[in-house]
Amino acid sequence: MNRKIGKRVGSCIYAHKQYETEIVPVNVLKKAKRLLKTIYCGNTYTCIKYDKKTNNITFQWSSTFDRWDEPKIDKCFLVKADGTSRILPDKKDPQIWHHKWMWVADNYEGFNVEESKERSKQWEPHVTKEEKSKIGTLSFWNKIKSRWE
């Protein structure tokens, strides 16, 4: 059974750049990538966040995406639907991603997708509903992960 690629959070969808055309309309993506290429002279991002409600795209870099269970975000570049753009400021407490297997197809070769799915099953029962809004920061994640590791 094929599953949809992309982690959905509200009106946003996150995916590895290899699957960007599966989550972003081609015309929207082309426009945003032209601006990215002009400013950064290339397309070296790792992942993409697409807001279906606003048509905003955030190009995201992560040097740890394939290596860490919960990779950190290194840098983000936001392109708004109106053509304005900006580099998002670095956060003192780095953001991390969870359920990275959702961002890729089952046959993705950068990391073991089945192990990533198991990782989600391992920690998810140990995080309360209230904590789920905080687990996206590295410091909070490191504080609570001893419960299951």
N, C-alpha and C positions, 0 to 999 in steps of 0.2 A: 504494500500500500504506500503510495507516495504521500508525503506530508508537505504542507506549505512551508516554504523557506522564509525565514524571517521571524525575529522575536517581536511580538506586538505589545506595546505599552501605550495605552490610550489611543490617540490618533497616529502614533509613530510606529514605524517598522524599522528594525535594525537588521542588517545583513552584511556578510563579507562582500567585498567589492566584486568578487567573482560572480555574484548572483544579483547584482544591482539592477539589471534589466528585468528581473522578475518582480521587483518591488516598486520601481520608479517608472513612471511613463517616460518613454524614450525622449520626447521633445523637452520635457522638464530636465531630464538628466543631461542632455547635450548642452543646453543653455548653461547649466550650473558648471559643467566640466570645462566649458570654454573660459569661464571666469577663473576657475581654479588654475587652469593651465597658464593663463596670463599672469596671475599673481605668483604662483609657485613654480612655474616652468616645468610642469610635469604632473603626473597622476600617481604619486607614490603612497597614497592613503591605503589603509587596511580595510576599513569598514565604512558603511554609509548608514545614515539615519535619515529616513524620509518621513515627513509629517504630511499625511494625506489631507488633512484639514487645511493647511496653509500652503502646501507645495514647497515648503522650505526643505533644503537638504543640508545636512551637516556631514562633511567629509572628516573621518576620524582616523587618527594614526595610533597604532598600538604595536610596540616592539615585542610585546609578550603574548600576542593573540594565540599563536600556535603552541607556545611553550608553557604557559601558566593555566591552571584550572580556572582561575578567575582573573583574566588579563586586565591590566590597567590601561587607561586612556592616556596617551602621551600628549596629544594636541588635537584640536578641533578647529575646523574652518566652516563657518556658517554662510550659506548662500540663500538669501531670501527670494521669494517668488518675484519681488519687484526689482531684482537685479542688484540690490545692495548686498554687501558681504562684509564679514569681519572675522578676525581670528578671535576665538573665544579665549578669555584669560585662563592661565593655568590655575588650578585650585591648590591650596595649601595641602589639603587632604585629597590625594588622587582618587578619582572615580574608578571603579572596577565594574566589569561585566559578569553577569551570571548566565547560566544556561547557554553557553556559547555554541552548543550543538544545534540550537535553533537557528543560528545565523548561517548555517551551511547545509548542503545536501548530505545524505547518509554516506555517499561515496567520496566526500571531501578528503583530500590526502594530507592536509597540513597537520592534523592531529587525529587521534583515535576517537571517532564520533561516539561509538558505543561506550567507551570509558567516560566520556563527557556526560552522557545521559545517566550513567550510573552515579557519577559524582553528584548530579542534581538530586537524585533519589536519596543519596547519603545525607546531605545536609538539610534539605527542605523541611523534613518533619521536625527539626530542632529549632526552627526560627519562628517566632511568634508573628502574628498578624501585625502587631505594632512595630516589630523590628524590621519587617520587610521594607519599610520606607527608608530605613537607615543603612541597609546592607550594601548599598552602592558606593560606600566610601571605604577605602582601604583600612583606615584606623578602626572603624566599627567592626568590619569583617574580621580583622585580626583579633579583636577583643572577644568575639563570640565563637570563633571556629574551634576552640578547644573542646567544645561540647561533643563534637563528632569525630574529631581527628585523633 
